[in-house]
Amino acid sequence: MTTRTTLWIVALMLSGLLGSAVTLRWRASHTPPIVLVKLDGAAKRPVSGRLLVFATLAKNAKAQAKGGKVTQVDADPWHPTRTAVAAREIVRLAPEQTTEIDTDAVAFPTRFSELPAGEYLLQAVLDQDHNYNYSGRDTGDLVSPIISVRLPLVVSPTLALVQVQADPDPWQLDWETPEIRADAPEARRSTQPLDVTSRLLSNFSGRPTHMRGWVLLPPGYNSGARTRYPTVYFTHAYGGDKNSLVDDVVTVHLATSKGEMPPMIWVFLDQSGTTGTNEFANSVNNGPWGDALTKELIPELEAKFRMDAKPSGRLLTGHSSGGWATLWLQTQYPKIFGGTWSTSPDPVDFHDFSGVDIYTRNANFYRRPDGMLWPISRVHFHGEGSFADAAQLERVLGPYGGQVSSYEWVFSPRNVDGTPMLLFDRYSGQIDPQVQAYWIEHYDIARYIRLNWPTLKPDLDGKIHIVVGTEDSWYLDGAVHKLKAVLDGLHARSDIRFLPNKAHMDLYAKGDDPNALLKEMSQQMYVVARGTASTAPETPSDDR
């Protein structure tokens, strides 16, 4: 073979390779970016669920990860546009079977083909129980390893579902202080699981519906003694559940054992469900959770445990969605409860729904009157993300369970198909006037108090206690200011405090004590129940 012939062959090969590369680049820019996902060892039977593929810029993710090692690629509610996610419903995926997901079809914050070119980290998750919006990555999800790819995709990568997500024992509390972890076994011995089937809720749903949680008994509790105790009903924020309540159980047990909190029975209520939090509100979508609590669960608990079983001995507290739920219960059932200590509650006046004035004609959930996007949260005192981001991310992660749709499952009228009517159009943000009116008429707490104060005053006056930070991360302080103005205008007695420079997550902390506010509120509750501060173990009260 001559030198000229060899050069000719090499030139043809290079031309072919270059042509192939050009062809691949053309294909990448003209065809949907398909990712392959294989069920490869994570399950031995066919599975179904919401298939999610997450993508994030490798350089940024490694810079933010401890030691530069990225352990998972996931959505970030504080920075919703930082990670891209694509979704597809899977009806059936058999072991060793491979399926495709078009990462342009259903995606946030943009189609994968429109992401900036570069190296990305990808990870797939199959959400079998459709609760990713609420719980994130949790027990039972099928997960792939992280792989590195370059976008735009030239060839379709394969993500193999090889692992089943398994959460640890909720009583381990690996993230907590050594003192909390050491107290967990003793706290567990003082705690009884709560699982009661509600007749009211079961009749509503047509299937057995349970009310769950924990009952923490104080040191020295003796079911055969005459001593009775005030009872605190505590419920968690959005995203919490029965397992997350364990941290609160142990925190209260330790503080009570050390004499930092008075001896009381604590009932930790799980208000989570597939649609979000039920807020212990009677709802045409979720069912009569308020009535189930007050008419079924509380009487059953008071028959079983040595509780005061009178209004002054039934106290309420909760944070965020738990703060709204406990304030709602106090205003709807003022004869039953002796007071609520609600912190950073979800919007309590719909004139300021984290900034949005739902009362406004032609209101828009996404944009201010000047056209700017409404921010949904503030991090270190500046806005981060928007309601539009949150709603669009929820749409991709699943049809229900997100924070925004959780409100609709509680507050909205019911569609003929059994789902709640949407407050606003998910693409434009325009608020539906019919749903707007229903929300205002049925669930605006400030409005309810103002319109019904003459009837409410004898049983509600002086029972409302609210604490919120002036820099609340979800702008919840605005609605609390409006509620305070309503109460002040009625000359109602209330205790509403705004803690300077406090956000949503650090509200309870003072100095080195992350639970200082909870301890302070517990002492106030005890004064309501007993008329005096606690200085010693509980003494016998009336044996009723």
Summary of the structure (lengths in Angstrom):
residues: 544
radius of gyration: 27.0
end to end distance: 109.2
largest distance: 111.7
contacts: 1799
relative contact order: 0.10
helix: 34%
strand: 25%
